[in-house]
Each structure stands twice: as structure tokens, then as C-alpha cells.
Amino acid sequence: MWEQQLIETENGVFEVFISGEGEPICVTHLYSEFNANGNRFAEMFQPFYKVYLVNLRGCGNSTDDTSIYNYSMQDSVKDLEAIRHALHIETWGFAGHSTGGMLALKYAIMHPESLEFIVAGGLCASSDYMRHVGSMYCKENPNNKRILEIMAMLKNPASKIEDRRAGSKEWALMSLYKEKSYDNMVSRPNSGKTVSKRLDYFSYEELPTYDLRPQLPDVKTKAYIYGGLFDAQCPYEYAEEAAKLLGNATLMTFSESNHHPCIEEEEAFAQFVETIFNEQLTIEGKHA
């Protein structure tokens, strides 16, 4: 079960869902809204960590005051730091998938002193993936026209519920290596609804100039980078690039996955997280 808490911080009130026991790890996504169903990616860390699944500004019951802070990665990191302080957590891990993984990179650049490690995948350290023909978000990709139609339909509040469900499934299938993985994707309760205003901010305000590559070599925070070999959103080569640029990173490759290794290779992803946990225990033992 995920326990809801409303955390009062100096940056406003934030909704956080908490589950698990052990050392703390924060999980979020740049433009997704979570609820008490939790999240399949966050769920992978429950057996090993106390997981804090955060609704960022404008998501769920979190503050939506943008008079001082906005929806940018930089301000999102500031909000995460305010949450960490309010929870009286000295340091924690951070895990993010897709744009959550991009946020992990930004967090490690801005506040390495707050992080024990980051886990990040399905990501790109720049906007280059938008111009890669292997990404469905590239204009030259054969699925791009359909993806834009689906996104516009989902954004339209007048869309019929059956059309929304069909469109969401179609989008999901484009992000899976094997069609049968869809049954696993929908087999358990989950949350992570797209918040359009945050997606729009990322797409139109931040993405055009997004490039963290020059700063990554200076990041010494331990980074566990992963990628699906057949990722159709952020092609695998960008996970490779981020891992090579970071000063202290390892790369995990999921060879039978598209954009969602925690679903398509669930057992292997669980072993990946267990390896991270055991390695961190070793590090803590050396520092004790």
C-alpha cells in the first residue's frame, strides 16, 4: 500500500506517496501525476528502500503556485530539495525513468551533496532524441504523425473515453518490444497520468535548449544508467552516451525491451535494483 502524505515545505505543499522500509529513495517523473495506486517503476524499489513517490508542482494535490517557482527541471529540483529538508532526510537516492531520468541528471548536477546515487533510464542528456529517426517524436519517424494525433486527442477534454483508451493503448504498444508485454503493463494497479501543462512547459520552454552534456563529466555521484535496446522514444544510444559522459556511472542494457524495461523484463529489472542495493550496502560498509 502507498500512504499519502501532504508535506509542508518552504516551497509549498507537496503530495507524496510512501511505501517500503529502509534507506530513502525519491522517485518521480517530470510531468506525471501519481495516486495511491503507486507506480510500476517505483514499485521495483519497494523491496529494498523506503520509496517517496512525489507529485511535483501542478500534479495531484501538490501546490500549483507558479508565482516564484515554475515547472522547469531546475525549479523541480529545488522543490525536491525542499521536500527532502521537510522530511529531515540528510541524503537519499533518486530514481527516474524517461524525463524522470533526465531530471535525475539535473539533480546530480545541482545537488550532488544530497544524493547517495541516481538510477536513470529511457533518457537523453540533450534534445537530440527529438531529431533521431529512431524516436517516435522525430518528424521523420513513421509513427510520428500518429503519435501527434493521439497526443492531441488525449489533450482534448471533449474526446470520448473509448477513443482515449484506444489511443493510450496504441501509444503504449509503440513503446513495447513485444505486444504481449501490454498484458503485464495493465495487469496491476498503476498511476502516472500525463499532466498537460507540465508536458507543454517541457516541450516548448525547456526542450529547445535542453543539453546537460557539458556538465555531466563533472558529476561524481554514483549513477546507474539503463536503457532498453529497442527504445522507440529515447533510443538506446543516448543511455550509452550519458553513461560515458558521467564521471561515475555504470550502464545496464535490457536487450529485450523497448521504453519500459521494468515491465518487459521485470525479473531482470528487479535483479538490477537488487544489485544496486547490494552495492550501496558495500559502499556504506566501507564508510562505516
Buried (B, 14 or more C-beta within 10 A) or exposed (E): EBEBEEBEBEBBEBBBBBBBEEBBBBBBBBBBBBBEBBBBBBBBBBBBBBBBBBBBBBBBBBBEEEEEBBBBBEBBBBBBBBBBBBBEBEBBBBBBBBBBBBBBBBBBBBBBEBBBBBBBBBBBBBBBBBEBEBBBBBEEBEBBEBBEEBBEBBEEEEEEEEEBEEBBBBBBBBBBBEEEBBEBBEEEEBBBBBBBBBBEBBBEEBBEEBEBBEBBEEBEBBBBBBBBBBBBBBBBBBBBBBBEBBEEBBBBBBEBBBBBBBBBBBEBBBEBBEEBBEBBEEEEEEEE
